[in-house]
């Protein structure tokens, strides 16, 4: 009769702890290498970012959890086999580390081969040449192929006064979101949405304000800064070169948040269903886009004639703006791989408003929407910025 295997609980616990710590160290090392330009290890980020779905926003924490899971698995196997001799322990840890590395690399390869929004793999739906991935500007250098977030700051609680001079109160209410007349299926069907009262920044977050955030938290600076200070003469430009996680962390630090997609559109067009913030007819000189684009990113508030009903400025043109939401279909159906015109649908977080390269007939409108990867190696974010929002008392 076969002898029943013994389980060494203390050994299993020790293995869980050691591999969890090892996974965290591995993740931190990967981020350090990625910051120095080693593109392969940035693939580690994708599995770690998936923990955001479970409320874990820090990739090192996600990798610690993942390491614990692998530690439990291998600890159980090793415990059953009573692999307690010192010579066998390194093999257990090495096998766990190799599997932990293999998952994100497989994930990265799969996404690179199957996702249309990988650079060179397709064009974001309806964006064409105006996609942030192909935009350049004179205020920032192109992003390196791999990007790494800075060290996670300690939680900061900031009291934002109700009369914040840089924020506008939006009373909330019902409005028509989307456009039935748009050729872009992602904007259809138009539907009624109720938005609770909220505050939204009048201007896009500037380089000067983002510099304060970097100095206070040690968070990584955008590519192109050449250090922890924004470039000379760029203080009043909207910060660009930031991914969704950068924008979200800034908002958290400031005691705010990113606006939802519905809040962004409500602030941009109001209750009258405007195509542009100022009305239904394009007006030259009202936004840094289309025929009167400056050909580069300009200082926030440079186009006061383009004010939205909420009085927010630069809601279209200048830089794309991150929102809090994932791209979904208004119709409630799964997103297609391609639109009827053949354009690939880019998954990711919703960006709005277009940039200085956008045209009045496509992305420089209050209703245009597309997805963009919240973070990905090889993606350029140098035409993507953001503004913040926060809840208002009802």
N, C-alpha and C positions, 0 to 999 in steps of 0.2 A: 504494500500500500504506500502510495507516494506521501512523503512528508509535507505537511502543510507549511507554506512559506511563512517566515517570521517578518513582521513589520517593525522597523526601528523608527518610532515616532520622532525621537530627538534628532536622528540623522536627517530625516525628511525636513524638519523645521530648519535645521542649520543650512541645508541645501537651498531651501526657498530664500532665506535671508541673503546668503552669499551670492546667489545668481541674480536676485533683485538688485542688490548693490552693484554687481558687475554690469548689469544691463544699464543702470543709470550712468555709470562711469563711461560705458561704451557710447551712450547717447551724447553725453557732454563732449567726449572726444570727437565724435562725428561732427558735431556742430562747430567745434574749433577748427577741424580740418576743412569743413565746407566754407567757413569764413575766409580761409586762406586760398580757396579756389579749387579744392578737390571735389569734383562734381559727383563722383560715384556715390560717396557716402551720404549725399543729401537725400538719397532714396530712403534712408532711415526715417525721414520725416513723415512719409506718407502713412505708414502704419500707426505711428505715434499720433498723428493728427486725427486719425479715425477715432481715437478715444474722446475727441471733442463731442461726438454724438452721445457719449455717456456723461457729459459734463466735465470731462477732464481736459482743460484747455492747455496744460503745460506738457509738451512732448516728453521732457525727461520723466515727468510723473507717469505718463502713459507707458513709457518704456520700462519704468520700474514695475508697473503692474504686469506688463507683458513678461518681464523677467521673472516675476513671482509665479506666473502661470507655468512658464517653462520649468522653473525651479521645482514647483510642486510635481510636475509630470516626471522629471528625471529623478527627483528625490524619491518618488514613489517606486520607480523602477529600481533605483539603486538600493532602496531600503528593502524591497522584496528579495533582491539578490544578495543582500548583505554585503554590498561592495564597500567595505569599510577600510580596506587597506589603503594607505596613503598613495600607493602607486596607481590606484584606480580613480581617485578623486579628480585629478586633472582631466581625465578622459570624460567624466560626467559633465564637468563644467564646459569643456571645449565643445562637446556635442550640443549642449544647450545654446552656447553662443553662436555656433554655426547655423543652427536652425533659426535663431532669433534674427540673424543677418539675412538668411535666405528669404524669409517672408517679405520684407519690404523690397528686396531686389526683384523678386518675382512680381510683386505688385507694381513696381515702377515699370518693368518691362511690359507688362500687360497693358498698362495705361498708355505707354508710348506707342504700342502697336495698334490699339483699338480705339483710342479716343481722338476725335477729330480736332479737338482744341489744343493738341500738342503743336508746338511751333513747327510749321512746315507740313502739318498733317491736315490742314483744312482751314477754312475761314469762318470766323464766328458769324452766327446768323445775323444777316442784315448789316454787318459792320463793314465788311470789305476792307479797304485800305485804311479805314479809320480805327481799326482795332488797336487797343493800347499796346499790343505786342509789337507793332511795327511803327510806333510813333517815336520821334526823337524830339528833344527840345534843347534850347541853348543854355538852360540853367542847370542841367545835370548830365553827367556822363552816363553812357549805357550801363545797365546793371550787369554784374558778372554773372557767369552761367549758374553759379550756385549762390544761394542766399542763406544766411543764418541769423536767427534771432539772437538778441543779446540776452544776458542773464536775466532770469525772471525777477522782477522787483518785489519787494515786500508789499503787502496790501496797503494802499494809501486811501484814507477816507478824506475826501475834500468836500467842504460845504459850498454848494453853488447857490448864491443868493437868487431870489426870485426875480430881482431886477437886473440880472446879468446884462451888461450893456451890449455884449456880443451875441446875445440870444434873443429870439423873437418868440412871443407867445402866439400860438396858433390855437384858436378856440375849439377846433375839432368840429365834427359834424359828418354828414353824408355827402359823398361826391361820386362822380362817375370816373372810374378808373379804367384805363385802356382806351382803345379807339377802334371802332368797327370799320373805319375807312382806311386804316393803315394796311399797306401791303405785307407787313410783317405779322405772321400768324401769332407770334408771341404776345402781341398787343391786343389780340382779340380773344373772346368777345369783350366789349365794353360792359361793365357791371357796376352796380352800386356798392360802395364800401363805406362803413362807418368808422371814423377815426376819433379816438378820445383826445381831449386837449393835450397838447405837448409843447415843448419849447424846441426850437431848432436854431442852430448857429446862423447868424446873418451872413457870415463869410465862411469860405472854406478855411480849414486850419492852415495857418501860415508856417513857413519855415521857422520863424522866430519862436512861435509857440511850441513847435515840435522840438526845437532845440532845448527849451526849458524842460520838457519831458525827458529828453535823452540825458540831460545833466542831472536831473533829480533821481532817475531810476537806473542809469547805466544801460538802458536799452540800446540796441544797435542803431546807428545812424543810417539814413538812406544811402544807397550807393550813389557816388558822385559828390558826396560832401567832402571827402578827403580827410575825414576826422570826425570829431564830435560837434563841430560848429557848422552852421549852414554857410554856403558860399557867400562871399562878399557881394553886397547889393541884392541878395535874394531874400532878405528878411520878410518882405511883404508878399512874396510869391506864395501861392498855395504849395504846401509840401507835396512832393511827388516822389515816386520811387518807393512807395510803401505798399506792402501787401495787406490783405484783410486782417491778419493777426496783428500787424503793427498798428493799424487803425483802431482795432478793437481794444488793444492794450492802452493806447493813448486815451481813448474815451473813458476806460475804466479808471485810469489814473486821475483824470480830470473830474471824476464824479458824474460822468455822463455816459452815453452809449451811442452806438450807430443808429441812425433812423431806420425804421422799417421801410420797406419799399412803398407801402401805402402812404406813410407819413411823408416820405420824400416827394411823391407825386402830388399829394394834397398841398404841400407847401409850395410846389412849383406852379400848379395850375389853378388852385382854388376850386370853387364850386361851379364855375361857369364852363368848365371843360376846355380851357385854352390849349391850343396846340403849342404855343410858345408862352413863356412866362408873362409876356406883356399883351398877348392877344392871339388871334388866329392867322395873322399875316406877318410874314417875316419882315423885320425892320433892320436895315443895315446900321451897324454901330451900336446895337443893343446887346451884343454878346461877342466874345472872342471866338468866333466860328464863322464858317461859310466865307463869303466874298470879302468881308471886312476883318478877317482874322489877322492878328498881329504876326502870325507865322511863328509864334512861340508862346510859352506860358507868360502871363503878365500878372501884375499885382492884383490882389483881390479888390473887388469894389471898383474896378476901372470902368465898368459899364453901368452906371446908375440908371440909364434909360431902360435897362432890361430887368428891372426889379419885378419880382413875382408878386402875386396878391398878398403873400405873407410878408413882403418887403425883403425877402431873402435875395441876395445878389449872386450872380454867376451860377445860377441853377442849370444853365446849359452852356456848353463851350468851356474853354480854359483847360480843365482837367476832368476826367471821369471821376465819379464819386461812388465809393463803396456804400452799400446798404447792409442791413443785418441779415437779409433773407437769402435763402437758396433759390435758384431759378426753378420755378414750377410753371405748369400750364394754367392759364386762367380758366380753361375749360374743365379742369380737374382730371384730365387724362394724362397718361405718361408722356413725357417729352419725346418727340420724334428724334431720330438721329439726324435727319435733314428736313429742311423746309421745302415747300413746293418749288421754290426757285433753285433748289439744289444746294443752297448754303448749309453748311454744317451747323448744328445747334451746339453752342459752347456751354457746357455745364459749369456750375460753380456758384459763387455768390453773385447776386445781382449788382451790376454797376449801372449808373444812370448819368444822363446829361451830356454825354459826348465830350469831346476835347476841342482844342484849338484847330485840329485838322478835320473836324466833323462838318458835314453839310446840313443845310436847312431842310433838305428833302429826305434825310435818312436819320442819323442818330442825334442830331442837335434839336430834339423836341422834348416835350414834357412827358411823353408816353413811351418813347423808345426804351427797350430793355434788352439786356443780354446778360449771359453768365460769363464769369471769368474765374480762373482758378484762384482760390484764396492764397495759395502759395505753391510754387512749382519751380524746380530748377530749370533754367533756360528761358523763363518767361520774364519779359521786361515790364516793369510797372512804372516807367518814368513818365507816363501821362495819366497816372491814376492817383487821386488824392481822396479827401473825404471832408465831411463836416459832421458835427455831433448833434445829438438830440438828448432830451431827457423828459421824463414824465412831468405833467403839470397837475396841480390840484384840481379836482373836478368840482 
